[in-house]
Amino acid sequence: MSASIDPFAGLPAPREACRATVVIPARDEASRIGRTLDALAGQRDLDGSRVDPDCFDVLVYANNCVDDTAAAVRDAARRHAKHALYVAEECLPANVAHIGTARRTAMNAASARFAAAGTVNALLAATDADSVPAPTWLAWTLREMKDADAVTGRITVDPSEWADLPESTRTMLLEEDAYHFAIARLTTLLDPKPHDPWPRHWQRSGPSFAVRVAAYDAVGGVPPVRTLEDIALYEALEQHGARIRHSLRVRVMTSARLQSRAVGGFGARIRAWHEPGDAYRVLLVEDPAISLARLRGEDVGSPADHVPCVPIAEATGVLRQAIARGVSDEPATRSSVASIAG
């Protein structure tokens, strides 16, 4: 099939009660996407009751697949007949056959469906085809969206795949997570935002990224980039002044596979760490004194302006000392960091 402007144009309008569309770009995910869709069909409200199937639908954009991804989605739609699960198949031209185009196309289509139906206050909830949302993923997303324009969820690694990673890779992931949690804690201390209070996390990736349609449209949708499109959307929203909540209650489990679909994504990073074998490598970050100065509002440039020169564990220790001088709940940070493996 050739590329089109809106591969979902022939779908029925969202159901009357629908206020959220879950958007999933997928390429060659026949073996995994069934778990994702089963998890979505099994969503629970915060009181434990089943989420009304009419309140959300799911759009899967199966692009450039050479396996049976679309057939797997149709099988799931038959298993969960009360839910509106849709799939569009498309073969994008080589020059635009990347995750940036795929996520932008699917999310734009979801936004356009709500606009055509005249639905107000709707939201787009993105996840990935190798990820499994927690049972209350949608319910907590909707709750956290009450005072926010976008909500990013806490992403953990599938425990079975975590166990298969070399110990050195697990150590580096935990060190990276601890460092970013320290930065997040200091951010809430030095630049508190009422819509994003502590406790919070630091992640901003495609496996769990929800945004109000109005906010999404206001920034022009997913930026047309080849890779790290989720980060690009986050930054566009941030620059536009959107209220972004980093919720620890919105949770999704993702794959730690080494054969990643997206260039520069999570899988590519752990593959780069994995390839040297089970040999620990010291991760370097900028001088924590520069990080602290930036968080205080000083003009020290971005992290990209500084050569990474301090071992990440050492930098985290310095940041935690700063946290300890200003707060008494550092254990909350350690507890959250330990949850990376699910």
C-alpha positions as CSV (number, residue, x, y, z in Angstrom):
1,M,0.0,0.0,0.0
2,S,1.2,3.5,-0.6
3,A,1.3,6.3,2.0
4,S,-1.8,8.4,2.6
5,I,-2.6,11.5,4.5
6,D,-4.9,9.7,6.9
7,P,-4.8,5.9,6.9
8,F,-7.7,5.9,9.4
9,A,-10.0,8.1,7.3
10,G,-12.6,5.3,6.7
11,L,-13.2,4.5,10.4
12,P,-16.5,5.2,12.1
13,A,-16.6,8.2,14.4
14,P,-15.6,7.8,18.0
15,R,-18.4,6.4,20.2
16,E,-20.4,9.0,22.0
17,A,-18.8,8.3,25.4
18,C,-15.3,8.1,24.0
19,R,-12.9,10.7,25.5
20,A,-9.6,9.0,24.8
21,T,-7.8,7.3,21.9
22,V,-4.9,5.0,22.6
23,V,-2.4,5.3,19.7
24,I,0.1,2.6,18.9
25,P,2.6,2.7,16.1
26,A,3.7,-0.8,15.2
27,R,6.2,-2.4,12.9
28,D,6.7,-6.2,12.9
29,E,5.1,-6.7,16.3
30,A,2.9,-9.7,15.6
31,S,4.5,-11.6,18.5
32,R,4.0,-8.9,21.1
33,I,1.1,-6.6,20.3
34,G,-1.5,-9.1,21.5
35,R,-0.3,-8.6,25.1
36,T,-0.6,-4.9,24.7
37,L,-4.1,-5.0,23.4
38,D,-5.2,-7.6,26.0
39,A,-3.9,-5.3,28.7
40,L,-5.9,-2.4,27.3
41,A,-9.1,-4.4,27.0
42,G,-8.6,-5.4,30.7
43,Q,-8.3,-1.9,32.0
44,R,-9.8,-1.3,35.5
45,D,-11.1,1.8,37.2
46,L,-9.6,3.0,40.4
47,D,-12.4,1.2,42.3
48,G,-11.6,-2.1,40.7
49,S,-14.5,-2.1,38.2
50,R,-13.9,-2.6,34.5
51,V,-13.4,0.5,32.5
52,D,-16.4,1.1,30.2
53,P,-15.3,-0.1,26.7
54,D,-17.1,2.9,25.2
55,C,-15.0,5.5,26.9
56,F,-11.9,4.8,24.8
57,D,-10.8,3.3,21.5
58,V,-7.5,2.1,20.1
59,L,-5.8,2.9,16.8
60,V,-2.9,0.7,15.7
61,Y,-0.8,2.0,12.8
62,A,0.9,-1.1,11.3
63,N,3.5,0.5,9.1
64,N,6.0,-1.2,6.8
65,C,5.4,-4.6,8.4
66,V,6.6,-7.9,6.9
67,D,4.9,-10.0,9.5
68,D,1.3,-10.5,10.6
69,T,1.0,-7.5,12.9
70,A,-2.3,-6.3,11.4
71,A,-3.7,-9.9,11.6
72,A,-2.7,-10.0,15.3
73,V,-4.6,-6.8,15.9
74,R,-7.7,-8.1,14.1
75,D,-7.5,-11.3,16.2
76,A,-7.5,-9.1,19.4
77,A,-10.4,-7.1,18.1
78,R,-12.4,-10.4,17.8
79,R,-11.4,-11.5,21.3
80,H,-12.5,-8.1,22.7
81,A,-15.5,-7.4,20.5
82,K,-17.0,-4.8,22.9
83,H,-13.9,-2.6,22.4
84,A,-13.2,-0.4,19.5
85,L,-9.9,-1.7,18.3
86,Y,-8.8,-0.6,14.8
87,V,-5.8,-1.2,12.7
88,A,-4.6,0.6,9.5
89,E,-1.8,-1.0,7.3
90,E,0.5,1.2,5.3
91,C,3.9,1.0,3.6
92,L,5.6,4.3,3.9
93,P,8.2,5.4,1.4
94,A,11.8,4.7,2.5
95,N,12.7,8.3,3.2
96,V,9.9,8.7,5.8
97,A,9.6,5.1,7.0
98,H,10.6,5.8,10.6
99,I,9.0,6.1,14.1
100,G,8.7,9.9,13.8
101,T,6.4,9.6,10.8
102,A,4.5,6.6,12.2
103,R,3.7,8.2,15.6
104,R,2.8,11.6,14.0
105,T,0.5,10.0,11.4
106,A,-1.3,7.9,14.0
107,M,-1.7,10.7,16.5
108,N,-2.7,13.2,13.9
109,A,-5.4,10.8,12.7
110,A,-6.7,10.3,16.2
111,S,-6.9,14.1,16.8
112,A,-8.7,14.6,13.4
113,R,-11.3,12.0,14.4
114,F,-12.2,13.8,17.6
115,A,-12.3,17.1,15.7
116,A,-14.6,15.7,13.1
117,A,-16.9,14.3,15.8
118,G,-17.0,17.7,17.7
119,T,-15.6,16.0,20.8
120,V,-14.2,18.4,23.3
121,N,-11.7,17.8,26.2
122,A,-10.5,14.5,24.5
123,L,-7.0,13.1,25.0
124,L,-4.5,11.0,23.0
125,A,-2.8,8.3,25.0
126,A,0.3,6.8,23.3
127,T,1.9,3.5,24.1
128,D,4.1,1.1,22.2
129,A,3.4,-2.3,20.7
130,D,6.1,-4.0,22.9
131,S,4.7,-2.5,26.1
132,V,2.1,-3.6,28.6
133,P,0.0,-1.0,30.4
134,A,-0.8,-1.6,34.1
135,P,-4.5,-2.5,34.8
136,T,-5.2,1.1,36.0
137,W,-3.0,2.8,33.4
138,L,-5.9,4.6,31.7
139,A,-7.8,5.4,34.9
140,W,-4.8,7.0,36.5
141,T,-4.0,8.8,33.2
142,L,-7.5,10.4,33.2
143,R,-7.2,11.2,36.9
144,E,-3.8,12.9,36.6
145,M,-4.9,14.8,33.5
146,K,-7.4,16.7,35.7
147,D,-4.8,19.4,36.4
148,A,-2.5,18.8,33.5
149,D,-2.2,19.1,29.7
150,A,0.0,16.1,29.3
151,V,0.9,13.1,31.5
152,T,3.9,10.9,31.2
153,G,3.9,7.5,32.9
154,R,6.5,5.6,34.8
155,I,8.1,3.0,32.5
156,T,9.6,-0.2,34.0
157,V,11.3,-3.1,32.3
158,D,9.6,-6.5,31.8
159,P,11.0,-8.5,34.8
160,S,11.7,-11.6,32.6
161,E,13.7,-9.6,30.1
162,W,15.4,-7.6,32.9
163,A,16.7,-10.8,34.3
164,D,18.2,-11.7,31.0
165,L,20.3,-8.5,30.7
166,P,24.0,-8.7,31.8
167,E,24.5,-7.5,35.3
168,S,26.6,-4.6,34.0
169,T,23.7,-3.3,31.9
170,R,21.3,-3.6,34.8
171,T,23.8,-1.7,37.0
172,M,24.1,1.1,34.4
173,L,20.3,1.4,34.0
174,L,19.9,1.6,37.8
175,E,22.6,4.3,38.0
176,E,21.0,6.3,35.2
177,D,17.6,6.0,36.8
178,A,18.9,7.1,40.2
179,Y,20.6,10.1,38.7
180,H,17.5,11.3,36.9
181,F,15.4,10.8,40.0
182,A,17.8,13.0,41.9
183,I,17.5,15.7,39.2
184,A,13.7,15.4,39.3
185,R,13.7,15.8,43.1
186,L,15.8,18.9,43.0
187,T,13.6,20.3,40.2
188,T,10.6,20.0,42.5
189,L,12.5,21.7,45.3
190,L,13.9,24.6,43.3
191,D,11.2,25.1,40.7
192,P,8.0,23.6,42.2
193,K,5.0,23.3,40.0
194,P,1.5,22.7,41.5
195,H,0.5,20.4,38.7
196,D,3.6,18.2,39.1
197,P,4.4,17.8,42.8
198,W,6.7,15.3,44.4
199,P,6.7,12.3,44.3
200,R,7.2,12.2,40.5
201,H,9.4,10.5,38.0
202,W,11.6,11.9,35.2
203,Q,10.6,9.8,32.1
204,R,9.0,11.3,28.9
205,S,8.8,8.5,26.4
206,G,6.4,6.9,24.0
207,P,5.4,3.8,26.0
208,S,3.3,6.1,28.2
209,F,2.6,9.6,26.9
210,A,-0.8,11.2,27.1
211,V,-1.8,14.7,25.9
212,R,-4.9,16.7,25.6
213,V,-6.0,17.1,21.9
214,A,-6.0,20.9,22.3
215,A,-2.4,20.9,23.6
216,Y,-1.3,18.5,20.9
217,D,-2.8,20.6,18.1
218,A,-1.4,23.8,19.6
219,V,2.2,22.6,19.1
220,G,1.5,21.2,15.6
221,G,1.6,17.6,16.7
222,V,4.5,15.2,16.8
223,P,7.5,17.1,15.3
224,P,8.6,15.5,11.9
225,V,11.9,14.0,13.2
226,R,13.3,10.6,12.4
227,T,14.0,9.5,16.0
228,L,13.3,10.5,19.6
229,E,10.0,11.9,18.4
230,D,8.5,11.4,21.8
231,I,11.2,13.6,23.4
232,A,10.6,16.2,20.6
233,L,6.9,16.3,21.4
234,Y,7.6,16.7,25.1
235,E,10.0,19.6,24.5
236,A,7.5,21.3,22.1
237,L,4.8,21.0,24.8
238,E,7.2,22.3,27.5
239,Q,8.2,25.3,25.4
240,H,4.5,26.1,24.7
241,G,3.9,26.2,28.5
242,A,1.9,23.0,28.8
243,R,1.4,21.6,32.2
244,I,3.1,18.2,32.2
245,R,2.6,15.7,35.0
246,H,5.2,12.9,35.6
247,S,3.0,10.4,37.3
248,L,4.3,7.4,39.3
249,R,0.8,6.1,39.4
250,V,0.5,5.8,35.6
251,R,2.6,2.7,34.9
252,V,3.6,0.6,31.9
253,M,6.0,-2.3,31.5
254,T,8.2,-2.3,28.4
255,S,10.6,-4.6,26.6
256,A,14.3,-4.7,27.1
257,R,14.9,-6.4,23.7
258,L,18.1,-5.6,21.9
259,Q,16.6,-5.6,18.4
260,S,14.9,-2.2,18.8
261,R,12.6,-0.8,16.1
262,A,13.6,2.8,16.7
263,V,17.0,4.3,16.1
264,G,18.3,6.0,19.2
265,G,15.6,4.7,21.5
266,F,15.8,2.6,24.7
267,G,16.6,-0.6,22.9
268,A,19.4,0.9,20.9
269,R,20.9,2.3,24.1
270,I,20.9,-1.0,26.0
271,R,22.2,-2.8,22.9
272,A,25.2,-0.3,22.9
273,W,25.9,-1.1,26.5
274,H,25.3,-4.8,26.0
275,E,27.6,-5.3,23.0
276,P,30.9,-5.1,24.9
277,G,29.7,-8.0,26.9
278,D,29.3,-8.2,30.7
279,A,31.9,-5.5,31.3
280,Y,30.7,-2.5,33.4
281,R,31.4,0.9,31.8
282,V,31.4,4.1,33.8
283,L,28.6,6.4,32.6
284,L,29.7,10.1,32.6
285,V,27.5,13.1,33.1
286,E,28.1,16.8,33.5
287,D,29.6,18.3,36.7
288,P,26.8,18.3,39.3
289,A,27.7,21.8,40.3
290,I,26.6,22.9,36.8
291,S,23.4,20.9,37.1
292,L,22.6,22.6,40.4
293,A,23.3,26.0,39.0
294,R,21.0,25.4,36.1
295,L,18.2,24.2,38.5
296,R,18.7,27.4,40.5
297,G,18.0,29.4,37.3
298,E,21.5,30.4,36.4
299,D,22.4,30.7,32.8
300,V,24.9,27.8,32.4
301,G,23.6,26.5,29.1
302,S,22.1,23.0,28.4
303,P,23.7,19.7,29.3
304,A,24.7,19.4,25.6
305,D,27.0,22.4,26.1
306,H,29.1,20.6,28.7
307,V,31.5,17.7,28.3
308,P,30.4,14.7,30.5
309,C,33.3,14.3,32.9
310,V,31.9,13.0,36.2
311,P,30.9,9.3,36.9
312,I,27.2,9.2,37.2
313,A,27.2,7.5,40.6
314,E,29.4,10.2,42.0
315,A,27.2,12.9,40.5
316,T,24.1,11.3,42.0
317,G,25.8,11.3,45.4
318,V,26.5,15.0,45.2
319,L,22.9,15.7,44.1
320,R,21.5,13.6,46.9
321,Q,23.6,15.6,49.4
322,A,21.9,18.7,48.1
323,I,18.5,17.0,48.5
324,A,19.3,16.0,52.1
325,R,20.2,19.6,53.0
326,G,16.7,20.7,51.8
327,V,14.3,17.8,52.4
328,S,13.9,14.8,54.7
329,D,12.3,12.3,52.4
330,E,15.2,11.1,50.3
331,P,14.1,7.4,50.9
332,A,11.1,8.1,48.6
333,T,13.7,8.7,45.8
334,R,15.5,5.5,46.6
335,S,12.3,3.5,46.7
336,S,11.2,4.8,43.3
337,V,14.6,4.1,41.7
338,A,14.5,0.5,42.9
339,S,11.3,0.0,40.9
340,I,12.9,0.1,37.5
341,A,12.7,-3.6,37.1
342,G,9.0,-3.6,37.7
